[in-house]
């Protein structure tokens, strides 16, 4: 599937992400819309940590519907409302990815579309056409 590369001429990204990914020809890309911490019933937890857990549960459910899992993620982009602690989001991410290191971007934003949402994550996944 995708291969990940961290050139020695660039700083070490540590255990959380990779600097680059190459997706081979013939691979299907699956783009997930940004997921927020909304439960299936439309409610949202109050804390950033609970919302982050729900975000990754939503991503996992969508990937599963495509017969994929977290290891298929090539690119992950997270948006966190400024002023909220990043650590619960990182913890939920690490738990969900189980050691997988996709390319990643993490951005603080002033607000998401609905003020009750504190974190949003979008991903691009890849799968073989075989």
N, C-alpha and C positions, 0 to 999 in steps of 0.2 A: 504494500500500500504506500502511503506517503512516507518519505524519508525526511528526517530532521537533521539540521546541521548547525553547529555552534563553532564558527571559525575561531581559532586560537588568537587571531589578531584583534578580536573584539572581547570585551569584558565577559566573564563567566556569568551566564544568566542564573546560575544556581539551580535548585531542584524544581522550580515552579514552571518554567517555560523554556521554549527553544527560540533561537534567533531567526531561524528560517525553516521553511518546509517546501518540499518539491512533491507535487502530485503527478504521477506518471500519466502519459497519454492513455486514453481509453477508460479513465476513471470518471465516475459520476460524482458531481459535487452536489451536496444537499445543503441548502441555505436555510437556517432557522431564523425566523423573526426574533427580535429582542423579547426575551421572556422576563416577566416581572413576578413578584412573589404573590401571585393570585392563585388561590385554591380553585379546584374545579367548580365549587359553588359560588365563585365570584368574590368571596371574602379575601381579605389580606391580613396576615399577621402584623402585629404592631412593631416588633423589633427588627432591626436590620439582619440579625443572625437568623431569625425564623424565616424572614423573607428570602434570604440567600438560600436556605435549605429548600424552600419551595421552588425557587428559580431553578435550581439544579434538578429537582424532582421533575419539573415540567420539561426541562431539556431532555432528561433521561427518558421520559414517556414519549416524546416526539421522536427521538432517535430510535427507540424500540419499535415504534410504528413503521419505521423505515428499515427494520431489521438491522439496526446498528447499535453501538454502545459508545461509551465515552472514548474508547481507544480510536474511534473513527474521526474524532475532532482534529481538524487541521489548524483552525484559527478560532480564538475565543476573544471577544471584546466585552469588557465589563464597564458599566457606568454606575457610579456610586454618588449619591447626593452628598455634597460637601458638608463637612461637620459630623459625619457618621464614621464610626470606627471601621477601618478596613479589615481588621483581624477576623471578625466573624465571617466575612465574605471569603477571605482567603482560606479559612478552615473548612467551610462548606465546599469550596472549589477543590481543595486537596483531597478531601474525602471522596468527592464525586469522581475525580480523575484517576484515583488509585495509582499514582505514579506516572501516568501519561503526561507528557510535556508538549502540548501544542504551542504554536506561536500565540502570542497573547499581547493584548493592550488593555490597560486599566486606566480609566479616566474619572476624575471628579467632575461633577456637573452641578449647576445651581439647583436644578429641580428636574424631575421627570414629568411626563404629561399629566399624571394624576398625583397630586401632592402626597397621597398616602403611600405611594410606591417609593422605596428608598434605594433599590438596586435593580438593574436591568442587565441581562447578559444575552449576547447574540453569538451564534457559532456557525462555522462552516465545517461540514463533515465531508468525508470522501469514502467512496466504496468502489470496489472492483465491479466491472460490468459482467464478470463471469458468473 
